[in-house]
Amino acid sequence: MFHEIANNIKWLGHDAFRLDSERIIYFDPYQIPPGPKADVILISHEHFDHCSPEDVEKIRKEGTVIVTEKDSAKKLKGDVRTIRPGESIEVDGIKITGVPSYNRKKDFHPKKNGWLGFIVEVKGVTIYHAGDTDFIPEMESLDVDIALIPVSGTYVMTADEAVKAALAIRPKLAIPMHYGAIVGDEGDAKRFKEALEGKVDVLILPKSQRDTD
């Protein structure tokens, strides 16, 4: 089941992903290509490149559930449900847990805002989307199968810091994100992968361009 889930994760650029399983789940849709309508949309925080009402409307349908934090919720319409770090919600049999996501030495993503990373459990496989974060102490206690980790620096952790995060989390598979759009490039993802060779499996996903990718 792990390989089935891993093979159905599509990177849509930046921090945006789509999981094609029994339910279609999107993470932080931003400048996404056309794709299937969402059953669940997860939005980590209110910055424009994560909470994009225009992109949400591309994929929202009757019955779509949006799970996010209080600041993003004000910008969105439909069935919007808010959680805070440490809280869980179940949607159509999918367990979604909010986890802390924040900067430690910069002010872009303050801890006090209560912005989110997510742990999603699908068919017994846990997927962690870190959101916009530095390497934070809370990562030490995570137990997840797949980790989507930012690597670009500036607003989030650098590739080197992301390596430390991956070694602390020890997922079965790590997938780099947060590059190639606002800041960072594929070189960050490659440095992340090379540094973890023989320690943590890393998959650099191609950017999906259309709904059949």
N, C-alpha and C positions, 0 to 999 in steps of 0.2 A: 504493500500500500504506500510505503514511503516513496518508492520510485514513481509510482503513478502520480502522486501529488506533486512531486518535484518536477516531473516532466510537463505538468500542466500549469506551471507558473510562467506567466509572460511578463517581460519587462517592457513597459510602455514609455520609458524615458524618465530621467530624473528620479523621483521617489515613487513613481506610479507603477503599479503592478496589477495584473488580473489573474485570478485563480479560476480555472475552468474545472469545476468538479460537479457534484450534484446541484450545487448552487454556484452562480457566477458572483465572485467577490472581487471588488476593486479596492485598491489602496491608493489614497491620495491622487485621484485622477487630475492630470494637468497637461494640457496640450496633447491629449490622447488621440490616436487615430480612431476611425469608426470601429465599433465592436458590438458584441452582444449586449443586450440590456442587463442591468445589474439586479441581482437579488439583494445584495448587501453592498453598501459603500462605506468604507472606513476612512475617516479624515482625521489626521493626527493633530492639526492645529490651524490657526486662522490665516497664516501667511498666504499670499496670493498664489504661490506655486504649490500649494497643498490643498487649500480650500478654494476651489475654483467653481463657483456656482454655474458658470457656462459649461464647464466640462461635466459637472454632475447632471445637468439637464440633458446632455447628449445620451446618457446611459440610464437615466431614471425612468421607471415605468410604474404603472399601478402596482402597488405592493412592495416596491423597493424600500428597504429599511436603511437609513443612514445612521451610523453610530459615530459620535464625535464628542468633542468637549464643548463647554458652554459658549466660548467665544465664536467658534465656527458655527454653532447652531443658530446664532442670530442672523447669519447670512444665507441660510438655506431654507428650502421649503420641502414639504412632503412629510413623510413619517420619520422625523428626526428624534433620535434618542441620545441622551447625553450620559456619559460616565466620567469618572475621575480615576486617576491612577490608583490601582488596588481594587477597583470594582469590576465585576463581571456581568455580562448579559448574555442571554441565549436567544438566538434568532434562527428559527427553522431548524433546530437541532444543532446549530453551530455555536459553540462556546467562544465568546469574545471577552478577553480580559484586557483592561487598560493597565499599562505599566508606565513608570516615570520616563520622561524624555526631556532633557534639559542641558543647558551649557553650564560648565563649572567656572570658567575663567573669562567668559565673555557674556554680553548682555542680550544676545539675539533671542534666546529662548530661556527665560527665567524659570527656575523651579517653581516659584510661587504661582505661576500661571496655571499650573495643573494640566499642561499639554501632554499629549499621549504618544506612547508607542503601543503596539497591539500584540497580543498573543492570540492566535486563532487556532482552534482545534477542529480539524476536518478529518473524519474517518480514522481517528486515533493518532493523527500526525499533527504536531504543533508547529506553527509558523510564526516567527517573531518578526514584526516590522518595527524597526527601532525608532522611526520618526526622525526628527532633526535633533540630534543629541551628541554630546561628547561621550567619551568612555566614563561611565558613572558607576559608583559602587554597587548599585542595585543589579547591575548585570552579572555580578558574581554569583547570585543565587538563582539565575534563570536556568531552566531545564527544558530546552526546546530542540526540535529536530532540524529545523531550517531557520537560518537567521539572515534577514535582509539588513545590511549594515552600511551606513553612509561612510564615504571614504575621501571626500574632496577637500576637507579643511575649510577654512574661512568661517562658515556658519555652523559647521559640524566638526567631528573629529577628522584628523588627517588620516591618510592611509596607514601610517605607522601606528597611530593611536587605535585605529580600527583593527589592526593586527592584535594588539593587546586585548581589545574587547573580544575578538573571536577566540583567543586562547583562554579567556576567562569563562566564556559561555560554553565553549566546546560543542557546537552543534554538529550534527552529522554532515551538514552542508551549509556553507556560507555563500551568500550572493551579494556582491557589492552594489551600491546604489548611490544616488546623489552626486552624479557627475554627468557631463555632457550637455547640460542645459544652462543653468544659472552660473555654476562654477565647477571647476574640475574637468578632467578628461579621462579618456580610456587608460592613460598612463597611470593614473591613481589606482584604477581597478587592477591593472597588471602588477603594480608593486605590491598591492595587497595579496594577490594570489601567489606571487613568487615568494613572499616572506613566509607564507603559511604552508609551503610545499612540504609534504610529509608530516604535517601536524594537524591541519584541518582541511578537508576537501573544500575547494572553492570553485564555483561555476560563474563565469562571466557570461551573462545572457546577451544575445543579440537584441537590439531594439526592434520590437514588433511594429510593423508599418501598416498592417491591416488586420481585419478581424479573423482572417484564416491563419495568421502566423502562429 
